[in-house]
Amino acid sequence: MKLSEMLLLAVSIGFLVIWIAEYQRTTFGDSYWLLMLFLGVLLAFQYVRNKRIEREKAVSPTIKQMIEDRKKKK
């Protein structure tokens, strides 16, 4: 997990904790924006993580692909 992913995850957890505290103090409608910030940052975390995983897969071929490439060369 990269630093940017860890920061996004920490920020999203922080917004969740703040939302829980604010929800206990006020109504759901007044604290709704914190919940949306939590979900937005969580979705950003998932997007960044999936893009990194996609890039890593494109760079390193699987073993099956390597075997097929060797067969084609022969």
C-alpha positions as CSV (number, residue, x, y, z in Angstrom):
1,M,0.0,0.0,0.0
2,K,1.4,3.3,-1.0
3,L,1.5,6.5,1.0
4,S,-1.3,8.2,-0.9
5,E,-3.5,5.2,-0.4
6,M,-2.8,5.1,3.3
7,L,-3.5,8.8,3.6
8,L,-6.8,8.5,1.8
9,L,-7.8,5.6,4.1
10,A,-6.8,7.5,7.2
11,V,-8.7,10.6,6.1
12,S,-11.8,8.5,5.4
13,I,-11.7,6.8,8.8
14,G,-11.2,10.2,10.4
15,F,-14.3,11.5,8.6
16,L,-16.3,8.5,9.8
17,V,-15.2,9.0,13.4
18,I,-16.1,12.7,13.2
19,W,-19.4,11.9,11.7
20,I,-20.3,9.4,14.5
21,A,-19.4,12.1,17.1
22,E,-21.4,14.7,15.2
23,Y,-24.4,12.4,14.7
24,Q,-24.6,11.8,18.4
25,R,-24.6,15.6,19.1
26,T,-26.9,16.7,16.3
27,T,-29.4,15.2,13.9
28,F,-28.7,13.1,10.8
29,G,-29.5,15.9,8.5
30,D,-27.0,18.3,10.1
31,S,-24.2,15.7,10.0
32,Y,-25.0,14.2,6.5
33,W,-22.2,16.2,4.8
34,L,-19.6,14.4,7.0
35,L,-21.0,11.1,5.9
36,M,-20.8,12.1,2.3
37,L,-17.2,13.2,2.7
38,F,-16.4,9.8,4.3
39,L,-17.9,8.0,1.3
40,G,-16.3,10.3,-1.2
41,V,-12.8,9.8,0.2
42,L,-13.4,6.1,0.6
43,L,-14.4,5.8,-3.1
44,A,-11.3,7.9,-4.0
45,F,-9.2,5.4,-2.1
46,Q,-10.7,2.4,-3.9
47,Y,-10.2,4.2,-7.3
48,V,-6.5,4.9,-6.6
49,R,-5.9,1.4,-5.3
50,N,-7.5,-0.3,-8.3
51,K,-5.6,1.9,-10.7
52,R,-2.3,0.9,-9.0
53,I,-3.2,-2.8,-9.1
54,E,-4.1,-2.4,-12.8
55,R,-0.7,-0.8,-13.6
56,E,1.1,-3.5,-11.7
57,K,-0.6,-6.2,-13.7
58,A,0.2,-4.6,-17.0
59,V,3.9,-4.4,-16.1
60,S,4.4,-7.9,-14.8
61,P,3.1,-10.7,-17.0
62,T,1.7,-13.8,-15.6
63,I,3.5,-17.1,-15.8
64,K,1.0,-18.4,-18.4
65,Q,1.8,-15.4,-20.6
66,M,5.5,-16.1,-20.3
67,I,5.1,-19.7,-21.2
68,E,3.0,-18.9,-24.2
69,D,5.5,-16.3,-25.4
70,R,8.3,-18.8,-25.1
71,K,6.3,-21.4,-27.1
72,K,5.7,-18.8,-29.9
73,K,9.4,-18.0,-30.1
74,K,10.3,-21.7,-30.8
